[in-house]
Amino acid sequence: MSGMSLFYDFIAPRQIVFGWGRRREVGALGRSLGRRCLIVCGAQALIEGGAVGEVESALRAAEVQPIGIELAEREPEVVDVDRVAARLRANGNECDFVLAIGGGAAIDLGKAVAAMAM
């Protein structure tokens, strides 16, 4: 690759919110980002235990429509990112932002999908 220069830009999310009880803020935080979001969830237990339902309710109360849930129970692979990004593109990029709930795998998938769905 002599004579060839490669340049990249990395843009990280401007805000990661975490800590006990912070779910109460999700409606207002989400509303500041848009009106529709895709939720990326890090564990089936968060769905079954009601945490995701609580987040969806808070978003709806703030006039933000959750358009779906994607599960990320392992570190995302390229095929995972491609599948979720393709889903968003096929629906006309129907979301304004991606909301990741859970640990690093969910956050990683959320970031990658947000970047690739453009």
Phi and psi restraints in degrees (value plus and minus 20) as a CYANA .aco file:
   2 SER   PHI     -86.9   -46.9
   2 SER   PSI     120.5   160.5
   3 GLY   PHI      57.2    97.2
   3 GLY   PSI     -18.5    21.5
   4 MET   PHI    -130.4   -90.4
   4 MET   PSI     106.1   146.1
   5 SER   PHI    -128.7   -88.7
   5 SER   PSI     117.8   157.8
   6 LEU   PHI    -134.6   -94.6
   6 LEU   PSI     114.5   154.5
   7 PHE   PHI    -148.6  -108.6
   7 PHE   PSI     120.0   160.0
   8 TYR   PHI    -156.0  -116.0
   8 TYR   PSI     132.5   172.5
   9 ASP   PHI    -138.9   -98.9
   9 ASP   PSI     117.5   157.5
  10 PHE   PHI    -138.1   -98.1
  10 PHE   PSI     100.3   140.3
  11 ILE   PHI    -135.3   -95.3
  11 ILE   PSI      94.6   134.6
  12 ALA   PHI    -107.9   -67.9
  12 ALA   PSI     139.0   179.0
  13 PRO   PHI     -77.5   -37.5
  13 PRO   PSI     124.0   164.0
  14 ARG   PHI     -96.7   -56.7
  14 ARG   PSI     -33.5     6.5
  15 GLN   PHI    -174.3  -134.3
  15 GLN   PSI     108.6   148.6
  16 ILE   PHI    -141.7  -101.7
  16 ILE   PSI     101.7   141.7
  17 VAL   PHI    -127.9   -87.9
  17 VAL   PSI     109.0   149.0
  18 PHE   PHI    -169.5  -129.5
  18 PHE   PSI     140.1   180.1
  19 GLY   PHI     108.8   148.8
  19 GLY   PSI     137.3   177.3
  20 TRP   PHI     -79.3   -39.3
  20 TRP   PSI     111.7   151.7
  21 GLY   PHI      63.6   103.6
  21 GLY   PSI     -21.0    19.0
  22 ARG   PHI     -92.0   -52.0
  22 ARG   PSI     -35.0     5.0
  23 ARG   PHI     -79.1   -39.1
  23 ARG   PSI     -46.7    -6.7
  24 ARG   PHI     -81.8   -41.8
  24 ARG   PSI     -41.3    -1.3
  25 GLU   PHI    -111.6   -71.6
  25 GLU   PSI     -26.8    13.2
  26 VAL   PHI     -82.5   -42.5
  26 VAL   PSI     -54.4   -14.4
  27 GLY   PHI     -81.9   -41.9
  27 GLY   PSI     -71.9   -31.9
  28 ALA   PHI     -85.9   -45.9
  28 ALA   PSI     -61.0   -21.0
  29 LEU   PHI     -84.3   -44.3
  29 LEU   PSI     -64.4   -24.4
  30 GLY   PHI     -83.2   -43.2
  30 GLY   PSI     -63.1   -23.1
  31 ARG   PHI     -80.8   -40.8
  31 ARG   PSI     -50.6   -10.6
  32 SER   PHI     -90.6   -50.6
  32 SER   PSI     -34.1     5.9
  33 LEU   PHI    -123.1   -83.1
  33 LEU   PSI     -40.0     0.0
  34 GLY   PHI     137.6   177.6
  34 GLY   PSI    -185.6  -145.6
  35 ARG   PHI    -133.7   -93.7
  35 ARG   PSI     -29.9    10.1
  36 ARG   PHI    -159.7  -119.7
  36 ARG   PSI     119.0   159.0
  37 CYS   PHI    -163.4  -123.4
  37 CYS   PSI     133.6   173.6
  38 LEU   PHI    -119.9   -79.9
  38 LEU   PSI     113.8   153.8
  39 ILE   PHI    -119.6   -79.6
  39 ILE   PSI     107.8   147.8
  40 VAL   PHI    -128.1   -88.1
  40 VAL   PSI     100.4   140.4
  41 CYS   PHI    -130.3   -90.3
  41 CYS   PSI     116.7   156.7
  42 GLY   PHI    -107.1   -67.1
  42 GLY   PSI     -26.5    13.5
  43 ALA   PHI    -181.8  -141.8
  43 ALA   PSI     119.7   159.7
  44 GLN   PHI     -77.5   -37.5
  44 GLN   PSI     -52.8   -12.8
  45 ALA   PHI     -81.0   -41.0
  45 ALA   PSI     -49.9    -9.9
  46 LEU   PHI     -88.9   -48.9
  46 LEU   PSI     -51.5   -11.5
  47 ILE   PHI     -94.9   -54.9
  47 ILE   PSI     -71.6   -31.6
  48 GLU   PHI     -84.9   -44.9
  48 GLU   PSI     -52.9   -12.9
  49 GLY   PHI    -101.5   -61.5
  49 GLY   PSI     -25.3    14.7
  50 GLY   PHI      73.8   113.8
  50 GLY   PSI     -23.7    16.3
  51 ALA   PHI     -82.7   -42.7
  51 ALA   PSI     -62.4   -22.4
  52 VAL   PHI     -88.0   -48.0
  52 VAL   PSI     -60.0   -20.0
  53 GLY   PHI     -80.7   -40.7
  53 GLY   PSI     -58.8   -18.8
  54 GLU   PHI     -83.8   -43.8
  54 GLU   PSI     -61.7   -21.7
  55 VAL   PHI     -85.4   -45.4
  55 VAL   PSI     -64.5   -24.5
  56 GLU   PHI     -80.1   -40.1
  56 GLU   PSI     -62.0   -22.0
  57 SER   PHI     -83.5   -43.5
  57 SER   PSI     -62.8   -22.8
  58 ALA   PHI     -84.2   -44.2
  58 ALA   PSI     -59.6   -19.6
  59 LEU   PHI     -84.6   -44.6
  59 LEU   PSI     -67.3   -27.3
  60 ARG   PHI     -81.6   -41.6
  60 ARG   PSI     -58.4   -18.4
  61 ALA   PHI     -82.5   -42.5
  61 ALA   PSI     -47.4    -7.4
  62 ALA   PHI    -115.2   -75.2
  62 ALA   PSI      -6.1    33.9
  63 GLU   PHI      43.8    83.8
  63 GLU   PSI      17.6    57.6
  64 VAL   PHI    -134.8   -94.8
  64 VAL   PSI     107.0   147.0
  65 GLN   PHI    -116.1   -76.1
  65 GLN   PSI      94.5   134.5
  66 PRO   PHI     -90.7   -50.7
  66 PRO   PSI     106.9   146.9
  67 ILE   PHI    -118.1   -78.1
  67 ILE   PSI     -23.1    16.9
  68 GLY   PHI     142.4   182.4
  68 GLY   PSI     151.0   191.0
  69 ILE   PHI    -147.8  -107.8
  69 ILE   PSI     112.6   152.6
  70 GLU   PHI    -136.3   -96.3
  70 GLU   PSI     116.5   156.5
  71 LEU   PHI    -117.6   -77.6
  71 LEU   PSI     113.4   153.4
  72 ALA   PHI    -148.0  -108.0
  72 ALA   PSI      63.7   103.7
  73 GLU   PHI    -112.1   -72.1
  73 GLU   PSI     -17.5    22.5
  74 ARG   PHI    -167.5  -127.5
  74 ARG   PSI     148.7   188.7
  75 GLU   PHI     -77.7   -37.7
  75 GLU   PSI     111.3   151.3
  76 PRO   PHI     -87.6   -47.6
  76 PRO   PSI     123.8   163.8
  77 GLU   PHI    -128.2   -88.2
  77 GLU   PSI     147.7   187.7
  78 VAL   PHI     -73.7   -33.7
  78 VAL   PSI     -61.4   -21.4
  79 VAL   PHI     -81.8   -41.8
  79 VAL   PSI     -55.0   -15.0
  80 ASP   PHI     -86.8   -46.8
  80 ASP   PSI     -66.9   -26.9
  81 VAL   PHI     -82.2   -42.2
  81 VAL   PSI     -66.1   -26.1
  82 ASP   PHI     -80.0   -40.0
  82 ASP   PSI     -62.4   -22.4
  83 ARG   PHI     -83.8   -43.8
  83 ARG   PSI     -67.9   -27.9
  84 VAL   PHI     -91.8   -51.8
  84 VAL   PSI     -61.2   -21.2
  85 ALA   PHI     -82.8   -42.8
  85 ALA   PSI     -59.8   -19.8
  86 ALA   PHI     -84.1   -44.1
  86 ALA   PSI     -57.6   -17.6
  87 ARG   PHI     -79.8   -39.8
  87 ARG   PSI     -64.8   -24.8
  88 LEU   PHI     -87.2   -47.2
  88 LEU   PSI     -64.2   -24.2
  89 ARG   PHI     -83.5   -43.5
  89 ARG   PSI     -58.4   -18.4
  90 ALA   PHI     -84.1   -44.1
  90 ALA   PSI     -46.8    -6.8
  91 ASN   PHI    -121.0   -81.0
  91 ASN   PSI       5.0    45.0
  92 GLY   PHI      49.0    89.0
  92 GLY   PSI      14.9    54.9
  93 ASN   PHI      27.0    67.0
  93 ASN   PSI      37.9    77.9
  94 GLU   PHI     -88.1   -48.1
  94 GLU   PSI     -22.1    17.9
  95 CYS   PHI    -136.9   -96.9
  95 CYS   PSI     132.3   172.3
  96 ASP   PHI    -111.2   -71.2
  96 ASP   PSI     -45.4    -5.4
  97 PHE   PHI    -177.2  -137.2
  97 PHE   PSI     144.2   184.2
  98 VAL   PHI    -132.3   -92.3
  98 VAL   PSI     110.3   150.3
  99 LEU   PHI    -131.1   -91.1
  99 LEU   PSI      97.1   137.1
 100 ALA   PHI    -121.4   -81.4
 100 ALA   PSI     110.4   150.4
 101 ILE   PHI    -141.5  -101.5
 101 ILE   PSI     104.5   144.5
 102 GLY   PHI     106.7   146.7
 102 GLY   PSI    -170.8  -130.8
 103 GLY   PHI    -113.4   -73.4
 103 GLY   PSI    -176.0  -136.0
 104 GLY   PHI     -81.0   -41.0
 104 GLY   PSI     -57.1   -17.1
 105 ALA   PHI     -82.9   -42.9
 105 ALA   PSI     -62.9   -22.9
 106 ALA   PHI     -85.3   -45.3
 106 ALA   PSI     -63.3   -23.3
 107 ILE   PHI     -84.9   -44.9
 107 ILE   PSI     -62.5   -22.5
 108 ASP   PHI     -82.4   -42.4
 108 ASP   PSI     -65.5   -25.5
 109 LEU   PHI     -84.2   -44.2
 109 LEU   PSI     -62.5   -22.5
 110 GLY   PHI     -79.7   -39.7
 110 GLY   PSI     -66.2   -26.2
 111 LYS   PHI     -83.0   -43.0
 111 LYS   PSI     -66.4   -26.4
 112 ALA   PHI     -85.3   -45.3
 112 ALA   PSI     -62.1   -22.1
 113 VAL   PHI     -84.1   -44.1
 113 VAL   PSI     -63.3   -23.3
 114 ALA   PHI     -80.1   -40.1
 114 ALA   PSI     -59.5   -19.5
 115 ALA   PHI     -91.9   -51.9
 115 ALA   PSI     -60.8   -20.8
 116 MET   PHI    -103.6   -63.6
 116 MET   PSI     -39.4     0.6
 117 ALA   PHI     -98.1   -58.1
 117 ALA   PSI     -30.6     9.4
